[in-house]
Amino acid sequence: PALNENGWEELRSYSRPKLVLLGDADTVVSYARLKKHFTADKQFQVIAGADHFWWGFEEEMRKRVAKFLTG
């Protein structure tokens, strides 16, 4: 997510289940900024090698989202 500081806090405090995926090669959303708001747990996952647009990692993202949605 590309959010301003208020948006990050609002997203973090949202009480419904959420999944945040980030590629470690993302040059738009920084890992440091995301880590400031989320812990490395089920809701925040880093995908090694993926960029902001997920080129070549679509299947990996699909699997993680499907697992999150199906519990």
mmCIF file of the N, C-alpha and C atoms, coordinates in Angstrom:
data_MODEL
# 
_entry.id   MODEL 
# 
loop_
_atom_site.group_PDB 
_atom_site.id 
_atom_site.type_symbol 
_atom_site.label_atom_id 
_atom_site.label_alt_id 
_atom_site.label_comp_id 
_atom_site.label_asym_id 
_atom_site.label_entity_id 
_atom_site.label_seq_id 
_atom_site.pdbx_PDB_ins_code 
_atom_site.Cartn_x 
_atom_site.Cartn_y 
_atom_site.Cartn_z 
_atom_site.occupancy 
_atom_site.B_iso_or_equiv 
_atom_site.pdbx_formal_charge 
_atom_site.auth_seq_id 
_atom_site.auth_comp_id 
_atom_site.auth_asym_id 
_atom_site.auth_atom_id 
_atom_site.pdbx_PDB_model_num 
ATOM 1   N N  . PRO A 1 1  ? 0.826   -1.210  0.000   1.00 0.00 ? 1  PRO A N  1 
ATOM 2   C CA . PRO A 1 1  ? 0.000   0.000   0.000   1.00 0.00 ? 1  PRO A CA 1 
ATOM 3   C C  . PRO A 1 1  ? 0.855   1.252   0.000   1.00 0.00 ? 1  PRO A C  1 
ATOM 4   N N  . ALA A 1 2  ? 0.483   2.205   -0.783  1.00 0.00 ? 2  ALA A N  1 
ATOM 5   C CA . ALA A 1 2  ? 1.163   3.497   -0.780  1.00 0.00 ? 2  ALA A CA 1 
ATOM 6   C C  . ALA A 1 2  ? 0.277   4.455   0.009   1.00 0.00 ? 2  ALA A C  1 
ATOM 7   N N  . LEU A 1 3  ? 0.530   4.571   1.290   1.00 0.00 ? 3  LEU A N  1 
ATOM 8   C CA . LEU A 1 3  ? -0.328  5.336   2.189   1.00 0.00 ? 3  LEU A CA 1 
ATOM 9   C C  . LEU A 1 3  ? 0.429   6.482   2.831   1.00 0.00 ? 3  LEU A C  1 
ATOM 10  N N  . ASN A 1 4  ? -0.299  7.540   3.213   1.00 0.00 ? 4  ASN A N  1 
ATOM 11  C CA . ASN A 1 4  ? 0.333   8.573   4.022   1.00 0.00 ? 4  ASN A CA 1 
ATOM 12  C C  . ASN A 1 4  ? 0.388   8.072   5.466   1.00 0.00 ? 4  ASN A C  1 
ATOM 13  N N  . GLU A 1 5  ? 1.010   8.794   6.350   1.00 0.00 ? 5  GLU A N  1 
ATOM 14  C CA . GLU A 1 5  ? 1.195   8.316   7.726   1.00 0.00 ? 5  GLU A CA 1 
ATOM 15  C C  . GLU A 1 5  ? -0.127  8.021   8.424   1.00 0.00 ? 5  GLU A C  1 
ATOM 16  N N  . ASN A 1 6  ? -1.143  8.832   8.235   1.00 0.00 ? 6  ASN A N  1 
ATOM 17  C CA . ASN A 1 6  ? -2.443  8.566   8.858   1.00 0.00 ? 6  ASN A CA 1 
ATOM 18  C C  . ASN A 1 6  ? -3.048  7.285   8.307   1.00 0.00 ? 6  ASN A C  1 
ATOM 19  N N  . GLY A 1 7  ? -2.883  7.039   7.024   1.00 0.00 ? 7  GLY A N  1 
ATOM 20  C CA . GLY A 1 7  ? -3.416  5.829   6.413   1.00 0.00 ? 7  GLY A CA 1 
ATOM 21  C C  . GLY A 1 7  ? -2.771  4.569   6.965   1.00 0.00 ? 7  GLY A C  1 
ATOM 22  N N  . TRP A 1 8  ? -1.475  4.610   7.219   1.00 0.00 ? 8  TRP A N  1 
ATOM 23  C CA . TRP A 1 8  ? -0.775  3.454   7.790   1.00 0.00 ? 8  TRP A CA 1 
ATOM 24  C C  . TRP A 1 8  ? -1.355  3.116   9.160   1.00 0.00 ? 8  TRP A C  1 
ATOM 25  N N  . GLU A 1 9  ? -1.542  4.138   9.977   1.00 0.00 ? 9  GLU A N  1 
ATOM 26  C CA . GLU A 1 9  ? -2.070  3.919   11.328  1.00 0.00 ? 9  GLU A CA 1 
ATOM 27  C C  . GLU A 1 9  ? -3.497  3.379   11.255  1.00 0.00 ? 9  GLU A C  1 
ATOM 28  N N  . GLU A 1 10 ? -4.285  3.924   10.363  1.00 0.00 ? 10 GLU A N  1 
ATOM 29  C CA . GLU A 1 10 ? -5.662  3.455   10.206  1.00 0.00 ? 10 GLU A CA 1 
ATOM 30  C C  . GLU A 1 10 ? -5.688  1.994   9.750   1.00 0.00 ? 10 GLU A C  1 
ATOM 31  N N  . LEU A 1 11 ? -4.845  1.651   8.793   1.00 0.00 ? 11 LEU A N  1 
ATOM 32  C CA . LEU A 1 11 ? -4.773  0.275   8.316   1.00 0.00 ? 11 LEU A CA 1 
ATOM 33  C C  . LEU A 1 11 ? -4.311  -0.664  9.431   1.00 0.00 ? 11 LEU A C  1 
ATOM 34  N N  . ARG A 1 12 ? -3.310  -0.267  10.181  1.00 0.00 ? 12 ARG A N  1 
ATOM 35  C CA . ARG A 1 12 ? -2.777  -1.098  11.263  1.00 0.00 ? 12 ARG A CA 1 
ATOM 36  C C  . ARG A 1 12 ? -3.836  -1.341  12.336  1.00 0.00 ? 12 ARG A C  1 
ATOM 37  N N  . SER A 1 13 ? -4.644  -0.344  12.629  1.00 0.00 ? 13 SER A N  1 
ATOM 38  C CA . SER A 1 13 ? -5.629  -0.485  13.690  1.00 0.00 ? 13 SER A CA 1 
ATOM 39  C C  . SER A 1 13 ? -6.935  -1.117  13.210  1.00 0.00 ? 13 SER A C  1 
ATOM 40  N N  . TYR A 1 14 ? -7.067  -1.351  11.927  1.00 0.00 ? 14 TYR A N  1 
ATOM 41  C CA . TYR A 1 14 ? -8.271  -1.988  11.386  1.00 0.00 ? 14 TYR A CA 1 
ATOM 42  C C  . TYR A 1 14 ? -8.412  -3.365  12.007  1.00 0.00 ? 14 TYR A C  1 
ATOM 43  N N  . SER A 1 15 ? -9.574  -3.643  12.596  1.00 0.00 ? 15 SER A N  1 
ATOM 44  C CA . SER A 1 15 ? -9.723  -4.855  13.402  1.00 0.00 ? 15 SER A CA 1 
ATOM 45  C C  . SER A 1 15 ? -9.999  -6.129  12.602  1.00 0.00 ? 15 SER A C  1 
ATOM 46  N N  . ARG A 1 16 ? -10.352 -6.027  11.356  1.00 0.00 ? 16 ARG A N  1 
ATOM 47  C CA . ARG A 1 16 ? -10.637 -7.204  10.544  1.00 0.00 ? 16 ARG A CA 1 
ATOM 48  C C  . ARG A 1 16 ? -9.326  -7.859  10.112  1.00 0.00 ? 16 ARG A C  1 
ATOM 49  N N  . PRO A 1 17 ? -9.356  -9.142  9.800   1.00 0.00 ? 17 PRO A N  1 
ATOM 50  C CA . PRO A 1 17 ? -8.136  -9.809  9.314   1.00 0.00 ? 17 PRO A CA 1 
ATOM 51  C C  . PRO A 1 17 ? -7.616  -9.128  8.051   1.00 0.00 ? 17 PRO A C  1 
ATOM 52  N N  . LYS A 1 18 ? -6.298  -9.047  7.947   1.00 0.00 ? 18 LYS A N  1 
ATOM 53  C CA . LYS A 1 18 ? -5.687  -8.427  6.778   1.00 0.00 ? 18 LYS A CA 1 
ATOM 54  C C  . LYS A 1 18 ? -4.394  -9.150  6.435   1.00 0.00 ? 18 LYS A C  1 
ATOM 55  N N  . LEU A 1 19 ? -4.011  -9.044  5.192   1.00 0.00 ? 19 LEU A N  1 
ATOM 56  C CA . LEU A 1 19 ? -2.765  -9.629  4.723   1.00 0.00 ? 19 LEU A CA 1 
ATOM 57  C C  . LEU A 1 19 ? -2.025  -8.567  3.937   1.00 0.00 ? 19 LEU A C  1 
ATOM 58  N N  . VAL A 1 20 ? -0.787  -8.304  4.306   1.00 0.00 ? 20 VAL A N  1 
ATOM 59  C CA . VAL A 1 20 ? 0.051   -7.349  3.601   1.00 0.00 ? 20 VAL A CA 1 
ATOM 60  C C  . VAL A 1 20 ? 1.221   -8.130  3.020   1.00 0.00 ? 20 VAL A C  1 
ATOM 61  N N  . LEU A 1 21 ? 1.334   -8.116  1.697   1.00 0.00 ? 21 LEU A N  1 
ATOM 62  C CA . LEU A 1 21 ? 2.440   -8.785  1.011   1.00 0.00 ? 21 LEU A CA 1 
ATOM 63  C C  . LEU A 1 21 ? 3.355   -7.727  0.438   1.00 0.00 ? 21 LEU A C  1 
ATOM 64  N N  . LEU A 1 22 ? 4.659   -7.949  0.561   1.00 0.00 ? 22 LEU A N  1 
ATOM 65  C CA . LEU A 1 22 ? 5.648   -7.014  0.037   1.00 0.00 ? 22 LEU A CA 1 
ATOM 66  C C  . LEU A 1 22 ? 6.769   -7.799  -0.606  1.00 0.00 ? 22 LEU A C  1 
ATOM 67  N N  . GLY A 1 23 ? 7.155   -7.392  -1.794  1.00 0.00 ? 23 GLY A N  1 
ATOM 68  C CA . GLY A 1 23 ? 8.336   -7.967  -2.419  1.00 0.00 ? 23 GLY A CA 1 
ATOM 69  C C  . GLY A 1 23 ? 9.570   -7.259  -1.902  1.00 0.00 ? 23 GLY A C  1 
ATOM 70  N N  . ASP A 1 24 ? 10.621  -7.998  -1.617  1.00 0.00 ? 24 ASP A N  1 
ATOM 71  C CA . ASP A 1 24 ? 11.821  -7.339  -1.078  1.00 0.00 ? 24 ASP A CA 1 
ATOM 72  C C  . ASP A 1 24 ? 12.573  -6.532  -2.130  1.00 0.00 ? 24 ASP A C  1 
ATOM 73  N N  . ALA A 1 25 ? 12.163  -6.639  -3.400  1.00 0.00 ? 25 ALA A N  1 
ATOM 74  C CA . ALA A 1 25 ? 12.755  -5.828  -4.468  1.00 0.00 ? 25 ALA A CA 1 
ATOM 75  C C  . ALA A 1 25 ? 11.830  -4.662  -4.849  1.00 0.00 ? 25 ALA A C  1 
ATOM 76  N N  . ASP A 1 26 ? 10.822  -4.388  -4.020  1.00 0.00 ? 26 ASP A N  1 
ATOM 77  C CA . ASP A 1 26 ? 9.884   -3.294  -4.278  1.00 0.00 ? 26 ASP A CA 1 
ATOM 78  C C  . ASP A 1 26 ? 10.604  -1.971  -4.093  1.00 0.00 ? 26 ASP A C  1 
ATOM 79  N N  . THR A 1 27 ? 10.560  -1.107  -5.105  1.00 0.00 ? 27 THR A N  1 
ATOM 80  C CA . THR A 1 27 ? 11.202  0.205   -5.014  1.00 0.00 ? 27 THR A CA 1 
ATOM 81  C C  . THR A 1 27 ? 10.189  1.314   -4.759  1.00 0.00 ? 27 THR A C  1 
ATOM 82  N N  . VAL A 1 28 ? 8.906   0.962   -4.630  1.00 0.00 ? 28 VAL A N  1 
ATOM 83  C CA . VAL A 1 28 ? 7.854   1.949   -4.378  1.00 0.00 ? 28 VAL A CA 1 
ATOM 84  C C  . VAL A 1 28 ? 7.491   1.980   -2.899  1.00 0.00 ? 28 VAL A C  1 
ATOM 85  N N  . VAL A 1 29 ? 7.256   0.817   -2.310  1.00 0.00 ? 29 VAL A N  1 
ATOM 86  C CA . VAL A 1 29 ? 6.916   0.716   -0.894  1.00 0.00 ? 29 VAL A CA 1 
ATOM 87  C C  . VAL A 1 29 ? 8.120   0.123   -0.178  1.00 0.00 ? 29 VAL A C  1 
ATOM 88  N N  . SER A 1 30 ? 8.646   0.833   0.780   1.00 0.00 ? 30 SER A N  1 
ATOM 89  C CA . SER A 1 30 ? 9.870   0.374   1.436   1.00 0.00 ? 30 SER A CA 1 
ATOM 90  C C  . SER A 1 30 ? 9.579   -0.635  2.542   1.00 0.00 ? 30 SER A C  1 
ATOM 91  N N  . TYR A 1 31 ? 10.443  -1.622  2.634   1.00 0.00 ? 31 TYR A N  1 
ATOM 92  C CA . TYR A 1 31 ? 10.352  -2.634  3.687   1.00 0.00 ? 31 TYR A CA 1 
ATOM 93  C C  . TYR A 1 31 ? 10.431  -1.980  5.063   1.00 0.00 ? 31 TYR A C  1 
ATOM 94  N N  . ALA A 1 32 ? 11.327  -1.026  5.219   1.00 0.00 ? 32 ALA A N  1 
ATOM 95  C CA . ALA A 1 32 ? 11.499  -0.366  6.521   1.00 0.00 ? 32 ALA A CA 1 
ATOM 96  C C  . ALA A 1 32 ? 10.219  0.340   6.951   1.00 0.00 ? 32 ALA A C  1 
ATOM 97  N N  . ARG A 1 33 ? 9.553   0.971   6.008   1.00 0.00 ? 33 ARG A N  1 
ATOM 98  C CA . ARG A 1 33 ? 8.319   1.684   6.335   1.00 0.00 ? 33 ARG A CA 1 
ATOM 99  C C  . ARG A 1 33 ? 7.210   0.701   6.721   1.00 0.00 ? 33 ARG A C  1 
ATOM 100 N N  . LEU A 1 34 ? 7.086   -0.381  5.971   1.00 0.00 ? 34 LEU A N  1 
ATOM 101 C CA . LEU A 1 34 ? 6.072   -1.380  6.302   1.00 0.00 ? 34 LEU A CA 1 
ATOM 102 C C  . LEU A 1 34 ? 6.360   -2.023  7.647   1.00 0.00 ? 34 LEU A C  1 
ATOM 103 N N  . LYS A 1 35 ? 7.624   -2.356  7.881   1.00 0.00 ? 35 LYS A N  1 
ATOM 104 C CA . LYS A 1 35 ? 8.000   -3.019  9.134   1.00 0.00 ? 35 LYS A CA 1 
ATOM 105 C C  . LYS A 1 35 ? 7.704   -2.131  10.344  1.00 0.00 ? 35 LYS A C  1 
ATOM 106 N N  . LYS A 1 36 ? 7.749   -0.828  10.147  1.00 0.00 ? 36 LYS A N  1 
ATOM 107 C CA . LYS A 1 36 ? 7.432   0.115   11.214  1.00 0.00 ? 36 LYS A CA 1 
ATOM 108 C C  . LYS A 1 36 ? 5.985   -0.073  11.691  1.00 0.00 ? 36 LYS A C  1 
ATOM 109 N N  . HIS A 1 37 ? 5.104   -0.503  10.798  1.00 0.00 ? 37 HIS A N  1 
ATOM 110 C CA . HIS A 1 37 ? 3.687   -0.605  11.113  1.00 0.00 ? 37 HIS A CA 1 
ATOM 111 C C  . HIS A 1 37 ? 3.182   -2.034  11.281  1.00 0.00 ? 37 HIS A C  1 
ATOM 112 N N  . PHE A 1 38 ? 3.914   -3.004  10.792  1.00 0.00 ? 38 PHE A N  1 
ATOM 113 C CA . PHE A 1 38 ? 3.487   -4.394  10.884  1.00 0.00 ? 38 PHE A CA 1 
ATOM 114 C C  . PHE A 1 38 ? 4.645   -5.253  11.361  1.00 0.00 ? 38 PHE A C  1 
ATOM 115 N N  . THR A 1 39 ? 4.320   -6.289  12.103  1.00 0.00 ? 39 THR A N  1 
ATOM 116 C CA . THR A 1 39 ? 5.339   -7.241  12.518  1.00 0.00 ? 39 THR A CA 1 
ATOM 117 C C  . THR A 1 39 ? 5.402   -8.366  11.493  1.00 0.00 ? 39 THR A C  1 
ATOM 118 N N  . ALA A 1 40 ? 6.518   -9.032  11.421  1.00 0.00 ? 40 ALA A N  1 
ATOM 119 C CA . ALA A 1 40 ? 6.683   -10.152 10.481  1.00 0.00 ? 40 ALA A CA 1 
ATOM 120 C C  . ALA A 1 40 ? 5.918   -11.351 11.029  1.00 0.00 ? 40 ALA A C  1 
ATOM 121 N N  . ASP A 1 41 ? 4.656   -11.402 10.741  1.00 0.00 ? 41 ASP A N  1 
ATOM 122 C CA . ASP A 1 41 ? 3.808   -12.505 11.181  1.00 0.00 ? 41 ASP A CA 1 
ATOM 123 C C  . ASP A 1 41 ? 2.859   -12.861 10.052  1.00 0.00 ? 41 ASP A C  1 
ATOM 124 N N  . LYS A 1 42 ? 1.746   -13.478 10.369  1.00 0.00 ? 42 LYS A N  1 
ATOM 125 C CA . LYS A 1 42 ? 0.802   -13.903 9.341   1.00 0.00 ? 42 LYS A CA 1 
ATOM 126 C C  . LYS A 1 42 ? 0.253   -12.727 8.534   1.00 0.00 ? 42 LYS A C  1 
ATOM 127 N N  . GLN A 1 43 ? 0.138   -11.551 9.119   1.00 0.00 ? 43 GLN A N  1 
ATOM 128 C CA . GLN A 1 43 ? -0.459  -10.434 8.401   1.00 0.00 ? 43 GLN A CA 1 
ATOM 129 C C  . GLN A 1 43 ? 0.538   -9.680  7.524   1.00 0.00 ? 43 GLN A C  1 
ATOM 130 N N  . PHE A 1 44 ? 1.831   -9.869  7.716   1.00 0.00 ? 44 PHE A N  1 
ATOM 131 C CA . PHE A 1 44 ? 2.854   -9.161  6.947   1.00 0.00 ? 44 PHE A CA 1 
ATOM 132 C C  . PHE A 1 44 ? 3.880   -10.164 6.467   1.00 0.00 ? 44 PHE A C  1 
ATOM 133 N N  . GLN A 1 45 ? 3.918   -10.381 5.166   1.00 0.00 ? 45 GLN A N  1 
ATOM 134 C CA . GLN A 1 45 ? 4.827   -11.374 4.600   1.00 0.00 ? 45 GLN A CA 1 
ATOM 135 C C  . GLN A 1 45 ? 5.669   -10.738 3.502   1.00 0.00 ? 45 GLN A C  1 
ATOM 136 N N  . VAL A 1 46 ? 6.949   -11.050 3.508   1.00 0.00 ? 46 VAL A N  1 
ATOM 137 C CA . VAL A 1 46 ? 7.886   -10.549 2.505   1.00 0.00 ? 46 VAL A CA 1 
ATOM 138 C C  . VAL A 1 46 ? 8.193   -11.679 1.521   1.00 0.00 ? 46 VAL A C  1 
ATOM 139 N N  . ILE A 1 47 ? 8.125   -11.359 0.236   1.00 0.00 ? 47 ILE A N  1 
ATOM 140 C CA . ILE A 1 47 ? 8.392   -12.342 -0.810  1.00 0.00 ? 47 ILE A CA 1 
ATOM 141 C C  . ILE A 1 47 ? 9.733   -11.991 -1.461  1.00 0.00 ? 47 ILE A C  1 
ATOM 142 N N  . ALA A 1 48 ? 10.708  -12.850 -1.259  1.00 0.00 ? 48 ALA A N  1 
ATOM 143 C CA . ALA A 1 48 ? 12.060  -12.614 -1.769  1.00 0.00 ? 48 ALA A CA 1 
ATOM 144 C C  . ALA A 1 48 ? 12.053  -12.542 -3.290  1.00 0.00 ? 48 ALA A C  1 
ATOM 145 N N  . GLY A 1 49 ? 12.644  -11.477 -3.816  1.00 0.00 ? 49 GLY A N  1 
ATOM 146 C CA . GLY A 1 49 ? 12.809  -11.311 -5.252  1.00 0.00 ? 49 GLY A CA 1 
ATOM 147 C C  . GLY A 1 49 ? 11.697  -10.573 -5.957  1.00 0.00 ? 49 GLY A C  1 
ATOM 148 N N  . ALA A 1 50 ? 10.525  -10.440 -5.329  1.00 0.00 ? 50 ALA A N  1 
ATOM 149 C CA . ALA A 1 50 ? 9.384   -9.799  -5.993  1.00 0.00 ? 50 ALA A CA 1 
ATOM 150 C C  . ALA A 1 50 ? 9.523   -8.284  -5.982  1.00 0.00 ? 50 ALA A C  1 
ATOM 151 N N  . ASP A 1 51 ? 9.100   -7.665  -7.107  1.00 0.00 ? 51 ASP A N  1 
ATOM 152 C CA . ASP A 1 51 ? 9.113   -6.206  -7.186  1.00 0.00 ? 51 ASP A CA 1 
ATOM 153 C C  . ASP A 1 51 ? 7.703   -5.673  -6.907  1.00 0.00 ? 51 ASP A C  1 
ATOM 154 N N  . HIS A 1 52 ? 7.504   -4.392  -7.116  1.00 0.00 ? 52 HIS A N  1 
ATOM 155 C CA . HIS A 1 52 ? 6.219   -3.767  -6.803  1.00 0.00 ? 52 HIS A CA 1 
ATOM 156 C C  . HIS A 1 52 ? 5.068   -4.315  -7.650  1.00 0.00 ? 52 HIS A C  1 
ATOM 157 N N  . PHE A 1 53 ? 5.376   -4.763  -8.856  1.00 0.00 ? 53 PHE A N  1 
ATOM 158 C CA . PHE A 1 53 ? 4.331   -5.231  -9.764  1.00 0.00 ? 53 PHE A CA 1 
ATOM 159 C C  . PHE A 1 53 ? 4.222   -6.751  -9.809  1.00 0.00 ? 53 PHE A C  1 
ATOM 160 N N  . TRP A 1 54 ? 5.029   -7.449  -9.016  1.00 0.00 ? 54 TRP A N  1 
ATOM 161 C CA . TRP A 1 54 ? 4.952   -8.909  -8.849  1.00 0.00 ? 54 TRP A CA 1 
ATOM 162 C C  . TRP A 1 54 ? 5.289   -9.697  -10.113 1.00 0.00 ? 54 TRP A C  1 
ATOM 163 N N  . TRP A 1 55 ? 6.025   -9.103  -11.064 1.00 0.00 ? 55 TRP A N  1 
ATOM 164 C CA . TRP A 1 55 ? 6.381   -9.802  -12.293 1.00 0.00 ? 55 TRP A CA 1 
ATOM 165 C C  . TRP A 1 55 ? 7.091   -11.104 -11.963 1.00 0.00 ? 55 TRP A C  1 
ATOM 166 N N  . GLY A 1 56 ? 6.527   -12.206 -12.451 1.00 0.00 ? 56 GLY A N  1 
ATOM 167 C CA . GLY A 1 56 ? 7.119   -13.518 -12.212 1.00 0.00 ? 56 GLY A CA 1 
ATOM 168 C C  . GLY A 1 56 ? 6.756   -14.140 -10.875 1.00 0.00 ? 56 GLY A C  1 
ATOM 169 N N  . PHE A 1 57 ? 6.027   -13.417 -10.046 1.00 0.00 ? 57 PHE A N  1 
ATOM 170 C CA . PHE A 1 57 ? 5.653   -13.905 -8.715  1.00 0.00 ? 57 PHE A CA 1 
ATOM 171 C C  . PHE A 1 57 ? 4.138   -13.963 -8.536  1.00 0.00 ? 57 PHE A C  1 
ATOM 172 N N  . GLU A 1 58 ? 3.408   -13.892 -9.638  1.00 0.00 ? 58 GLU A N  1 
ATOM 173 C CA . GLU A 1 58 ? 1.949   -13.885 -9.568  1.00 0.00 ? 58 GLU A CA 1 
ATOM 174 C C  . GLU A 1 58 ? 1.407   -15.154 -8.914  1.00 0.00 ? 58 GLU A C  1 
ATOM 175 N N  . GLU A 1 59 ? 1.974   -16.293 -9.245  1.00 0.00 ? 59 GLU A N  1 
ATOM 176 C CA . GLU A 1 59 ? 1.501   -17.556 -8.681  1.00 0.00 ? 59 GLU A CA 1 
ATOM 177 C C  . GLU A 1 59 ? 1.783   -17.629 -7.183  1.00 0.00 ? 59 GLU A C  1 
ATOM 178 N N  . GLU A 1 60 ? 2.938   -17.158 -6.764  1.00 0.00 ? 60 GLU A N  1 
ATOM 179 C CA . GLU A 1 60 ? 3.270   -17.130 -5.326  1.00 0.00 ? 60 GLU A CA 1 
ATOM 180 C C  . GLU A 1 60 ? 2.281   -16.243 -4.575  1.00 0.00 ? 60 GLU A C  1 
ATOM 181 N N  . MET A 1 61 ? 1.993   -15.071 -5.137  1.00 0.00 ? 61 MET A N  1 
ATOM 182 C CA . MET A 1 61 ? 1.037   -14.177 -4.499  1.00 0.00 ? 61 MET A CA 1 
ATOM 183 C C  . MET A 1 61 ? -0.345  -14.822 -4.476  1.00 0.00 ? 61 MET A C  1 
ATOM 184 N N  . ARG A 1 62 ? -0.751  -15.442 -5.562  1.00 0.00 ? 62 ARG A N  1 
ATOM 185 C CA . ARG A 1 62 ? -2.053  -16.091 -5.617  1.00 0.00 ? 62 ARG A CA 1 
ATOM 186 C C  . ARG A 1 62 ? -2.195  -17.141 -4.517  1.00 0.00 ? 62 ARG A C  1 
ATOM 187 N N  . LYS A 1 63 ? -1.162  -17.955 -4.330  1.00 0.00 ? 63 LYS A N  1 
ATOM 188 C CA . LYS A 1 63 ? -1.190  -19.002 -3.308  1.00 0.00 ? 63 LYS A CA 1 
ATOM 189 C C  . LYS A 1 63 ? -1.343  -18.410 -1.907  1.00 0.00 ? 63 LYS A C  1 
ATOM 190 N N  . ARG A 1 64 ? -0.586  -17.360 -1.631  1.00 0.00 ? 64 ARG A N  1 
ATOM 191 C CA . ARG A 1 64 ? -0.650  -16.757 -0.295  1.00 0.00 ? 64 ARG A CA 1 
ATOM 192 C C  . ARG A 1 64 ? -1.990  -16.100 -0.019  1.00 0.00 ? 64 ARG A C  1 
ATOM 193 N N  . VAL A 1 65 ? -2.539  -15.424 -1.028  1.00 0.00 ? 65 VAL A N  1 
ATOM 194 C CA . VAL A 1 65 ? -3.842  -14.785 -0.861  1.00 0.00 ? 65 VAL A CA 1 
ATOM 195 C C  . VAL A 1 65 ? -4.921  -15.863 -0.689  1.00 0.00 ? 65 VAL A C  1 
ATOM 196 N N  . ALA A 1 66 ? -4.870  -16.916 -1.492  1.00 0.00 ? 66 ALA A N  1 
ATOM 197 C CA . ALA A 1 66 ? -5.855  -18.001 -1.378  1.00 0.00 ? 66 ALA A CA 1 
ATOM 198 C C  . ALA A 1 66 ? -5.790  -18.638 0.005   1.00 0.00 ? 66 ALA A C  1 
ATOM 199 N N  . LYS A 1 67 ? -4.580  -18.873 0.507   1.00 0.00 ? 67 LYS A N  1 
ATOM 200 C CA . LYS A 1 67 ? -4.434  -19.465 1.841   1.00 0.00 ? 67 LYS A CA 1 
ATOM 201 C C  . LYS A 1 67 ? -5.008  -18.538 2.908   1.00 0.00 ? 67 LYS A C  1 
ATOM 202 N N  . PHE A 1 68 ? -4.752  -17.249 2.779   1.00 0.00 ? 68 PHE A N  1 
ATOM 203 C CA . PHE A 1 68 ? -5.282  -16.284 3.732   1.00 0.00 ? 68 PHE A CA 1 
ATOM 204 C C  . PHE A 1 68 ? -6.815  -16.266 3.716   1.00 0.00 ? 68 PHE A C  1 
ATOM 205 N N  . LEU A 1 69 ? -7.406  -16.293 2.528   1.00 0.00 ? 69 LEU A N  1 
ATOM 206 C CA . LEU A 1 69 ? -8.856  -16.205 2.398   1.00 0.00 ? 69 LEU A CA 1 
ATOM 207 C C  . LEU A 1 69 ? -9.578  -17.487 2.817   1.00 0.00 ? 69 LEU A C  1 
ATOM 208 N N  . THR A 1 70 ? -8.907  -18.617 2.687   1.00 0.00 ? 70 THR A N  1 
ATOM 209 C CA . THR A 1 70 ? -9.546  -19.879 3.041   1.00 0.00 ? 70 THR A CA 1 
ATOM 210 C C  . THR A 1 70 ? -9.218  -20.326 4.461   1.00 0.00 ? 70 THR A C  1 
ATOM 211 N N  . GLY A 1 71 ? -8.339  -19.586 5.109   1.00 0.00 ? 71 GLY A N  1 
ATOM 212 C CA . GLY A 1 71 ? -8.041  -19.857 6.506   1.00 0.00 ? 71 GLY A CA 1 
ATOM 213 C C  . GLY A 1 71 ? -7.078  -20.934 6.697   1.00 0.00 ? 71 GLY A C  1 
# 
